[in-house]
Amino acid sequence: MTAAERLTDGLYGLGWSTVKKLPEPVAARLGRTVADAAWKRRGKGVQRLEANYARVVPDASPERLAELSRAGMRSYLRYWMESFRLPAWSPERVSTGFDPKGAHHLTDGLAAGKGVILALPHLANWDLAGAWVTTTLGIPFTTVAERLKPETLYDRFVAYREGLGMEVLAHSGASAFGTLARRLRDGGLVCLVADRDLSAAGVEVDFFGERARMPAGPALLAQQTGAQLLPVTLWYDDSPVMQGRVHPPVEVPEAGTRTERTAVMTQALADAFASGIAEHPEDWHMLQRLWLADLDPAKGPA
């Protein structure tokens, strides 16, 4: 493990061990302070966030983009402060911390017995939404986590999410896909963050007027298992309660090859994600390159 990796792992460990002990208002102020400091430094992450917002809000002035990126960093740090504190939240705090609209799409889909796939972009706090599902609805689910370096940091994230009631699989291609398919065939729930391709097999979609790649997994799982595919969007308002919406199911097209059906379904997901991001761009925590025009082909996926 390099010195940088040890530092990264230590900082995350400090967050989970210390921030969760802070009073909530103190943690919120700390998050805003850290966010503003990072925004003022204008590092690569902030610059990329601002460039991404420029595609979402193409008519925004430089001043408006700067306001958005500052609000975006505050939203991003709110996510981290909440995540560091989530293991210490009571079931009541989790239950009152999230107010999703359209949750009947999820419960009705599970009642049908064919399994449900929830697909989300990097909006607001997807971990809080997951904790609400496991705690308030009492529904366990399976998800996939990107393998991080150092390995100890990946282990921290797995332990954190398992502590919230999630089954976490490593993002490892066919092995993870097979397990997800089995969970769905058993009538279970799978939740996937699905606005950034982590493989070389992503599906090209139109996203805010330009081409991007998004993972094929959600659409392929729905076709292979018969599970319902539900887009979800999240956002913050001025209250301590995160808001959300479970969108109507993405249907499997009746005609076309598997590749063609996958393309249509993934585009439908992208459209649902775009609707939520356009309404609340500051809550989209995309600090990486996403659009094909921004990617170096030699470096592979986003």
C-alpha positions in Angstrom: 0.0 0.0 0.0 1.4 3.4 -1.0 1.6 6.3 1.4 -1.3 8.0 -0.5 -3.4 4.9 -0.2 -2.7 4.7 3.5 -3.7 8.3 3.9 -6.9 7.9 1.9 -7.9 4.8 3.9 -7.1 6.5 7.2 -9.2 9.6 6.3 -12.2 7.5 5.5 -11.7 5.5 8.7 -11.5 8.7 10.7 -14.8 9.9 9.1 -16.7 6.7 10.1 -15.2 6.7 13.6 -15.4 10.4 14.4 -18.1 12.2 12.3 -20.8 9.8 13.4 -20.3 10.9 17.0 -20.8 14.6 16.2 -24.1 16.3 16.8 -26.0 16.6 13.5 -25.8 20.4 13.2 -22.1 20.3 13.8 -21.6 17.6 11.1 -23.6 19.6 8.7 -21.5 22.8 9.3 -18.3 20.7 9.0 -19.5 19.4 5.6 -20.3 22.9 4.3 -16.9 24.2 5.5 -15.0 21.3 3.8 -17.1 21.7 0.6 -16.4 25.5 0.4 -12.7 25.0 1.0 -12.5 22.3 -1.8 -14.6 24.5 -4.1 -12.3 27.5 -3.6 -9.2 25.4 -4.4 -10.8 24.5 -7.8 -9.1 21.1 -8.1 -9.7 18.7 -10.9 -12.8 17.3 -9.3 -14.4 20.7 -9.0 -13.5 21.6 -12.5 -14.9 18.4 -13.9 -18.1 18.8 -11.9 -18.5 22.3 -13.4 -17.8 21.1 -16.9 -20.5 18.4 -16.5 -23.0 20.9 -15.2 -22.2 23.0 -18.3 -23.8 20.2 -20.4 -26.8 19.8 -18.1 -27.4 23.6 -18.1 -26.0 24.7 -21.5 -27.2 28.3 -21.3 -25.7 28.9 -17.8 -23.3 31.8 -17.5 -19.9 31.3 -15.9 -21.2 32.9 -12.7 -24.2 30.5 -12.7 -21.9 27.5 -13.3 -19.7 28.6 -10.4 -22.8 28.8 -8.2 -23.8 25.4 -9.3 -20.4 23.8 -8.6 -20.3 25.4 -5.1 -23.8 24.0 -4.4 -22.8 20.7 -5.9 -19.8 20.4 -3.6 -22.0 21.2 -0.6 -24.4 18.5 -1.7 -21.6 16.1 -2.2 -20.2 16.7 1.3 -23.7 16.4 2.7 -23.8 13.0 1.2 -20.5 12.1 2.9 -21.5 13.6 6.3 -24.7 11.6 6.2 -23.0 8.5 5.1 -20.4 8.7 7.9 -23.3 9.1 10.4 -25.7 6.6 8.9 -24.4 3.7 11.0 -25.4 5.6 14.2 -28.8 6.7 13.0 -31.8 5.1 14.7 -34.5 3.3 12.6 -36.7 6.3 13.2 -34.1 8.8 12.0 -33.6 6.7 8.8 -37.4 6.5 8.3 -38.0 10.2 8.6 -34.8 11.1 6.7 -36.2 10.1 3.3 -39.6 10.8 1.6 -39.9 8.9 -1.7 -42.8 9.4 -4.1 -44.0 6.4 -6.1 -42.7 3.8 -3.7 -45.8 1.7 -4.6 -44.0 0.8 -7.9 -41.4 -1.0 -5.8 -43.8 -2.7 -3.4 -46.2 -3.7 -6.1 -43.4 -5.1 -8.2 -42.1 -7.2 -5.4 -45.6 -8.4 -4.6 -45.8 -9.7 -8.2 -43.0 -12.1 -7.2 -40.7 -11.6 -10.2 -38.1 -9.4 -8.6 -37.3 -5.7 -9.0 -34.3 -3.7 -10.2 -33.9 -0.2 -8.9 -31.5 1.8 -11.1 -30.2 5.2 -9.9 -27.8 7.9 -11.0 -25.3 9.5 -8.6 -27.9 11.9 -7.2 -28.1 13.0 -3.5 -27.5 10.0 -1.1 -28.2 6.6 -2.6 -26.9 5.0 0.6 -29.6 6.7 2.7 -32.2 5.5 0.1 -30.9 2.0 0.5 -31.0 2.2 4.3 -34.6 3.4 4.1 -35.5 0.4 2.0 -33.9 -2.1 4.4 -35.0 -0.3 7.6 -38.4 1.2 6.9 -39.7 -1.3 4.3 -37.8 -4.2 5.8 -36.7 -5.3 2.4 -33.1 -6.6 2.0 -31.4 -6.1 -1.4 -28.3 -6.9 -3.3 -26.0 -4.3 -4.9 -22.6 -4.0 -6.6 -19.6 -2.0 -5.4 -16.7 -0.9 -7.5 -13.4 -2.3 -6.3 -11.4 0.5 -4.7 -7.8 0.8 -3.9 -6.4 0.2 -1.4 -8.2 -3.0 -0.7 -8.7 -2.0 2.9 -10.8 1.0 1.7 -13.0 -1.3 -0.4 -13.4 -3.5 2.7 -14.5 -0.5 4.7 -17.2 0.3 2.1 -18.5 -3.2 2.0 -18.7 -3.4 5.8 -20.4 -0.1 5.9 -23.1 -1.1 3.4 -23.5 -4.5 4.8 -24.1 -2.9 8.2 -27.0 -1.0 6.6 -28.6 -4.3 5.5 -27.3 -4.6 2.0 -25.7 -7.6 0.3 -22.6 -6.2 -1.5 -21.0 -7.9 -4.5 -17.7 -6.9 -6.1 -18.0 -5.4 -9.6 -16.5 -8.5 -11.3 -18.5 -9.1 -14.5 -20.2 -12.4 -15.1 -19.9 -13.6 -11.5 -21.7 -10.7 -10.1 -24.3 -10.7 -12.9 -25.1 -14.4 -12.2 -25.7 -13.8 -8.5 -27.9 -10.7 -9.3 -29.9 -12.8 -11.7 -30.4 -15.5 -9.1 -31.6 -13.0 -6.5 -34.1 -11.6 -9.0 -35.4 -15.0 -10.0 -36.1 -15.7 -6.3 -38.3 -12.6 -6.3 -35.7 -10.3 -4.6 -34.5 -6.7 -5.0 -31.4 -5.5 -6.7 -30.2 -1.8 -6.6 -27.7 -0.5 -9.0 -26.1 2.9 -9.5 -26.2 3.0 -13.3 -25.2 6.4 -14.8 -21.5 5.6 -15.3 -20.1 2.7 -17.3 -17.4 0.7 -15.4 -16.8 -1.8 -18.2 -15.9 -1.8 -21.8 -19.4 -3.0 -22.8 -21.5 0.0 -22.0 -24.5 1.1 -24.1 -24.3 4.4 -26.0 -27.1 6.7 -25.1 -28.1 10.3 -25.8 -27.6 12.2 -22.6 -28.3 15.9 -22.6 -27.8 16.1 -26.3 -24.5 14.2 -26.5 -23.4 10.6 -26.6 -22.4 8.8 -23.3 -22.1 5.2 -22.2 -24.2 3.6 -19.5 -24.1 0.1 -18.2 -26.1 -2.6 -19.9 -26.6 -4.6 -16.8 -30.0 -3.3 -15.6 -31.7 -3.8 -19.0 -30.0 -7.3 -19.5 -31.1 -8.4 -16.0 -34.7 -7.3 -16.6 -34.8 -9.2 -19.9 -33.2 -12.4 -18.6 -35.2 -12.7 -15.4 -38.5 -10.9 -16.0 -37.9 -8.5 -13.1 -39.3 -5.0 -13.2 -36.8 -2.2 -14.0 -37.6 1.0 -12.1 -35.6 4.2 -12.4 -35.1 6.2 -9.2 -34.1 9.8 -8.9 -33.2 11.6 -5.6 -32.7 15.2 -4.5 -32.2 17.4 -1.5 -34.3 20.4 -0.6 -33.9 22.9 2.2 -35.0 20.5 4.9 -33.1 17.6 6.6 -35.3 15.2 4.6 -34.0 13.8 1.3 -36.6 13.6 -1.4 -37.0 10.9 -4.1 -39.1 9.5 -6.9 -39.6 5.9 -8.0 -40.5 6.2 -11.7 -42.8 3.8 -13.6 -41.3 0.6 -15.0 -39.1 0.6 -18.0 -40.8 -2.0 -20.3 -39.0 -4.6 -22.3 -39.7 -4.0 -26.0 -41.7 -6.7 -27.7 -39.6 -6.6 -30.9 -35.9 -6.5 -31.7 -32.7 -8.4 -30.9 -31.4 -8.5 -27.3 -28.9 -5.8 -28.2 -31.7 -3.6 -29.7 -33.9 -4.1 -26.7 -31.1 -3.3 -24.3 -30.3 -0.1 -26.2 -34.0 1.1 -26.0 -34.2 0.3 -22.3 -30.9 1.9 -21.4 -31.9 5.0 -23.3 -35.2 5.0 -21.2 -33.1 4.9 -18.1 -30.9 7.7 -19.3 -34.0 9.8 -20.0 -35.4 9.2 -16.5 -32.0 10.1 -15.0 -31.8 13.2 -17.1 -35.2 14.4 -15.9 -34.1 14.2 -12.3 -30.7 15.7 -12.9 -32.1 18.6 -14.9 -34.5 19.5 -12.0 -31.7 19.3 -9.4 -28.3 19.5 -11.1 -26.5 20.5 -7.9 -27.3 17.1 -6.4 -25.7 15.2 -9.2 -22.3 14.1 -7.8 -20.5 13.4 -11.1 -16.9 14.4 -10.6 -15.6 12.1 -13.3 -15.6 12.3 -17.1 -18.8 10.8 -18.6 -19.5 11.9 -22.1 -17.6 10.2 -24.9 -16.3 13.5 -26.2 -14.4 13.9 -22.9 -13.0 10.4 -22.7 -9.5 9.4 -23.9 -10.2 6.2 -25.9 -6.8 4.9 -24.8 -8.0 4.9 -21.2 -11.1 2.7 -21.8 -14.3 3.2 -19.9 -15.4 6.2 -17.9 
